[in-house]
């Protein structure tokens, strides 16, 4: 019985050592390079700041193109920056009473050196600070040509 227990511990110890090792070739790891994390959060901060400033050109600089968004059961593709009208993009939101948004959470759930999946939640607010709604989303950021940007958003927001 002691021998069986020792064999069991040896096997578990070996598995723990193997599973605990990571290499530079890991893809989609749950271990996140702090430099990648910092770059991703910087993009997300810029995304929200330019969105709230209603700065469409600045907002689109946080994207990778083509840029994909899945919301309200529809996939939209923005092939390049500058194709949308600022008054239309922000005007539709303002009709709902929207004044600004803020992140409620941003959790990197998987990452590699050039792609990151981020579980996000954000809220929309009126000018008086009252809540319009809270929305869960998945953002995928990619590093292309040395630049991090948002490639794909899957949102429960309309």
N, C-alpha and C positions, 0 to 999 in steps of 0.2 A: 504494500500500500504506500509506504514511504517512497519507494522507487517510482511508482506511478505518479505520485504527487510531484516529485522532483522533475520527472520528464515533462509533466504538464507545465510547471513553472519555467523550465528551460524553453519550451516551445513558445509560451506566452511572451517571455522575455525577448526571444528572437524576433517574434512578430512585432512587438512594440518597437524594437530597434529599427527594423526594416520600415515599418509604417511611419515612424517618426522622422526618417531621413527625407530630405528634399534635395532636389538638384536644380540647376539653372534651367533645365528643360521642362520643369513642371509647368503645365498649362492648366488654367482654371483652378489654381490653388486657393485654399481658404487662408493661407498665410500671405499677408500683404506687405509688400515692400513699402516702408514708410515714405519713400520719395514718390512712389506711385499714388499712395493715399493723399499726400499733400497736393500733388498736381491735380488730382481728380476733385478734391474739395475746393480748390481754387477756381476751377472751371465752374463748378456748381454755384459757388458764391457769386461769380461774375454773371452767370446765367440769371440768378434771381435779382441781382442788383440792376442789370440792364432791363430785365422784364418790368420791374417796378418803376423804373425811370421811363418806361415806354420808349426805349431806345432800340428800335427794331434792328438797325445795323449792328449795334453792339451786341444785342441778343443773338443775332445770327452768327456773330464771330465765335460764339461758344459752341456752335454746331460743327459737325463733319458733314460733308455733302458727298453723295446724296444723303439727305436726312429723312428718317422715317418716324412716323407717329401713328400708333394704333390707339384709337379712342372712339367711343360711341359705336363700336362695331365696324369702324372704317379705318382702312390704312391710307394714310396720305404720305406722299413722297415730295419733298422739296429738293429739286435737282441742284439748285445753286442759290446763293444769297441774292437778295434784291428783287425777288419775284413777287413779293407781297406788298400790300399797301398798309402802312402803319395805322392809318385811321380805321381801316377795316379790322385789322387784327386786334387792336386795343379797344376800338369802339364797341365791338360786340360784347366784350367783357364789361365795359363800363355801363352798358345798358342793363346789366344784371345788378348793378350797384357796386361792382368791384372797384376798389381803390388800390389795394396792394396784396401781395402774397408773402408767405414766409414758410421756410422749411420747418417741419415738425420733427422729422428725423431723416437721416441719411446714413445708411448702413451698407458698407461694401460687403457683399456676400461671396463674391468670387473675383479673382484677379489674376492676370498674367502681366507680363511686361508691357503689353500693348492693347489689352482689353480688360474692362472692369464692369461688373454687374453691380448696380447700386439699388437697393431697396429704399425707396423714398416715400415720404408722406409730406404733403404741404397743405396749407390752409389759405383760403381766400377771405379777405376782409373788406368791409365798407370803410369809408373815411372816418366814421365814428368809432371804429375798432370792433364793431359787431361782426360776428362770424357769418360768412356766406356758406362755407362748406369745407370739409376736409376730404382730401383725395389721396389714395394710395397709388403708387406708380413704380415701374421698374425702368431705370435709365441704364443704357449701355453706352459707355464712353470708350473711344478708341484713340490710340496714338497713331497718327498718320503723318508722315513727313516731319517727324519730330514734334508734332503739335497734338495735345490732348483736346478732344471735343466730344460733344454728345452726338452719337450716331443714331440712336434709336430710343424712343420713349414709348412705353406702353402705359397708358393712364386710364383711370376710371373717371377722370374729369371729362366734361363734354368739350 
